[in-house]
């Protein structure tokens, strides 16, 4: 990915992370949640709806989705991610805490 940042669009649409590769015609949409409860499938569905509003190469891009959560994910979302190679889940066991 050559470019990474946040994205704001019309109608108050906000994406926490958007990473894109012009060469690879690829884009990754990310959502970060710092909730006490595990993140569920509704967050993935909401992210997909927001992603559909991003017009960059909308007809010929390869899209993927990354969800970050300090509280993990529901079983339903884990099942979805297990059969969808375009969905990446990053949970508390994947974070590295650095001190000092």
Backbone torsions as a table, in degrees:
resi	resn	phi	psi	omega
1	UNK	NA	131.6	-179.0
2	UNK	-93.1	-24.0	-177.5
3	UNK	-134.4	135.4	178.6
4	UNK	-137.5	137.4	177.9
5	UNK	-178.6	-168.6	175.0
6	UNK	-95.1	165.4	178.6
7	UNK	-140.8	133.6	174.8
8	UNK	-123.3	135.4	-179.9
9	UNK	-128.2	-177.8	179.4
10	UNK	-62.0	150.1	176.8
11	UNK	75.1	17.8	177.2
12	UNK	78.6	15.3	178.7
13	UNK	-73.0	127.7	-179.8
14	UNK	-132.8	133.7	176.1
15	UNK	-117.2	129.3	-178.2
16	UNK	-63.7	-42.2	-177.2
17	UNK	-138.8	133.5	169.5
18	UNK	-135.4	123.2	177.1
19	UNK	-122.5	132.0	-178.4
20	UNK	-136.2	153.7	177.4
21	UNK	-125.8	109.9	178.0
22	UNK	-63.9	-42.6	-179.2
23	UNK	-63.8	-43.5	-177.6
24	UNK	-89.4	-2.1	-177.2
25	UNK	52.2	37.9	-176.6
26	UNK	-116.7	147.4	177.9
27	UNK	-142.0	137.7	176.1
28	UNK	-119.1	131.8	178.1
29	UNK	-108.0	133.1	-177.9
30	UNK	-127.5	148.8	178.0
31	UNK	-131.0	132.3	179.8
32	UNK	-113.7	129.9	179.9
33	UNK	-128.0	129.0	176.6
34	UNK	-113.8	58.8	-177.8
35	UNK	-98.7	161.2	173.4
36	UNK	-78.5	-27.6	-178.1
37	UNK	-96.7	152.9	176.9
38	UNK	-61.6	148.7	179.4
39	UNK	-80.7	136.5	-177.2
40	UNK	-108.5	179.2	-176.4
41	UNK	-61.2	-27.7	-179.6
42	UNK	-59.9	-32.1	179.2
43	UNK	-68.9	-39.8	175.1
44	UNK	-62.7	-45.2	-179.8
45	UNK	-62.5	-40.8	176.8
46	UNK	-63.5	-40.6	178.7
47	UNK	-63.6	-40.4	178.0
48	UNK	-63.7	-38.4	177.7
49	UNK	-65.4	-43.3	178.2
50	UNK	-63.7	-42.3	-179.0
51	UNK	-60.8	-34.3	-180.0
52	UNK	-64.1	-18.6	-179.8
53	UNK	-88.1	-4.9	177.3
54	UNK	-89.0	118.7	-172.4
55	UNK	-84.4	-10.1	-177.2
56	UNK	-54.6	116.4	177.4
57	UNK	46.9	38.2	-173.7
58	UNK	-59.3	-22.9	-177.8
59	UNK	-92.1	-18.7	-174.8
60	UNK	-140.6	35.7	179.8
61	UNK	-107.3	159.1	171.8
62	UNK	-106.2	116.3	-175.3
63	UNK	-106.7	144.2	172.9
64	UNK	-137.4	167.0	-173.2
65	UNK	-133.9	133.0	179.1
66	UNK	-123.5	127.6	178.3
67	UNK	-116.4	130.0	-179.8
68	UNK	-115.0	130.3	-178.4
69	UNK	-148.3	131.2	176.8
70	UNK	-79.6	-10.0	-178.8
71	UNK	-111.5	8.4	178.6
72	UNK	83.4	-161.8	-171.5
73	UNK	-138.0	153.5	177.4
74	UNK	-69.2	159.6	177.3
75	UNK	-59.2	-39.1	179.7
76	UNK	-58.7	-46.4	-179.0
77	UNK	-68.7	-38.1	177.0
78	UNK	-61.1	-40.8	177.8
79	UNK	-63.4	-43.6	178.5
80	UNK	-59.9	-48.4	-178.3
81	UNK	-63.7	-29.9	-178.3
82	UNK	-68.9	-20.9	-179.7
83	UNK	-111.9	-0.1	179.7
84	UNK	-119.6	106.4	-179.9
85	UNK	-67.6	-11.0	178.9
86	UNK	-89.6	5.7	-179.7
87	UNK	-119.9	124.3	178.2
88	UNK	-116.3	130.1	176.4
89	UNK	-110.4	127.7	178.3
90	UNK	-119.7	110.1	-175.5
91	UNK	-111.3	-170.5	-173.3
92	UNK	-61.0	-30.4	179.5
93	UNK	-74.6	-12.5	-178.9
94	UNK	-94.9	-11.2	-178.9
95	UNK	-85.4	145.9	177.1
96	UNK	-111.4	124.3	178.6
97	UNK	-95.0	121.9	178.4
98	UNK	-114.0	131.3	178.3
99	UNK	-123.6	155.7	174.5
100	UNK	81.8	NA	NA
